Amino acid sequence: MELPRGMKDFEASEHANIEHIRSHFKQLSSLYGFSFMDPSPIELLSVLETKSGPAIRDEIYYFKDKGDREVALRFDFTVGLTRYAAAQKSMRLPAKISSFGGVFRYDEPQKGRYRYFHQWDIEVYGKPGIESEAEIIEFTSRLFDSLLLKDITIDINHRNLVENYINQLFDSTDSQLVADILRAIDKIQKKSKQEILNEFKDRYDINKLEKILEFSQIKGTIKEVEEKIDTTQLASWDYLKQLIDSLENRGVSNVRINFGIVRGLDYYSGTVFEVFDKNSTLGALAGGGRYDSLTKAFGREDIGATGVAGGVERIILTMQEQKIISDVTEQRISVLYINEEMQKVAMSIASLLRLANIPTNIDLAGKPLKKQMDQAANSRFCIIVAPKELEAGKIVLRDMRSGEESQVDIETITDDPTSVLNLEKP
């Protein structure tokens, strides 16, 4: 029996790492005043097509339910949360909402992303402005800090700036042309320049295509960008400078301007950004921006929206590559016993440790000590209950990292285990 292509089972260690990210995310989202919710995993297909159009069907799971309604599985949180926010006429603004969970996309499976994967997401609904965007970007930077990923760069751009440059270069206001060129720019991170030129050369002037691809390679600080191109003619350039200034005021320094960041989805309407780790080749770890056009599509002309989402599995892979994240089983205690007579005492110790909120394993099948020890290889400490030591009121405590053993009074372990079990927080 096999799973459908692109699906997978999440084993204990994988699930533990996902929970590690969830814990950091929920703690920070609460700190920043975001209200946590879980939007419906199933939407009407018409809702998902609101801004993406019928072409979105190629990228999602959709079907007819028993009521002959066309429905689809969520492919992100933004659409569902915006549908919800737009319907809350009495919602106090600005509204800050966070979510964490699984999403479905009918993409080609790749490293760090199956067709079912996990995302974290935060959104701000209310009056459009720089500070709400700065808040989103600051949160993103702090989240990666909390996960100990230090070489993070947040690349920022503005869709109006790129769209205006395209219109000037091609001397056109054709929306289809703009959409095509934005897609060409968005592909530059995944394809070579020549591949993109070959894809679009039959529809557009190749010299202008080359120029727009060269434009998309411009990145750096405000000063560095202004040395590379005349920014006085770029729409929204001053807006980007104000955003960078706001972020510097908040102590966020790991940002740069990158004209190649446009985000593939059509609903983005202003600032856009993506997050990269300098030491990883996995691509963007998170991305977001402003999407006021989506709230308008849901009938709310009075509110704007900005948000960001991150790929959990891709972040975990990056942390594993850099040996930042460790298997949480390393923080567990294993209670071992020499023989059947010692099993009852060992079971009692295990139960007391669990009552003290210490993750604890114990063999239930009466296996020999050697096999118990093999199963405990990833534990932080082992407590061994043996007849000779127990008669003296002690147990053996083994440090599984150093291999050192010591004898500890059994009362110390049962009454105040944290005094001898030096466990790091996961």
MOCOR-V980635 format. One line per field, one symbol per residue. ss: DSSP state (a for helix, b for strand, c for the rest). burial: 1 if it has 16 or more other C-alpha atoms within 10 Angstrom, else 0. A space follows every 10 residues. Layout:
ss = ???
burial = ???
//
This chain:
ss = cccccccccc caaaaaaaaa aaaaaaaaaa acccbbcccc cbbbaaaaaa aacaaaaaac cbbbcccccb bbbccccaaa aaaaaaaccc ccccbbbbbb bbbbcccccb ccbccbbbbb bbbbbbccca aaaaaaaaaa aaaaaacccc cbbbbbbbaa aaaaaaaaaa ccccaaaaaa aaaaaaaaac ccaaaaaaaa cccccaaaaa aaaaacccbb caaaaaaacc aaacccaaaa aaaaaaaaac ccccbbbbcc cccccccccc bbbbbbbccc cccccbbbbb caaaaaaccc cccbbbbbbb baaaaaaaaa accccccaaa acbbbbbcca aaaaaaaaaa aaaaaccccb bbccccccaa aaaaaccccc bbbbbcaaaa accbbbbbbc ccccbbbbba aaaaacaaac cccccc
burial = 0000010000 0000011101 1100110110 0001010010 1011101100 1000011001 1100000000 1111111111 1110110000 0000011111 1111110000 0111111111 1111110101 0111111111 1011001010 0111111111 1111110001 0000001100 1111111100 0010011000 0000000011 0110110011 0000100000 0001111001 0011011000 0101111111 1110011111 1111111001 0001111111 1111111101 0011111111 1111111110 0000101111 1111111100 0110011011 1110000111 1110000000 0110010111 1111111011 0001111111 0000000101 0011001000 100000
//
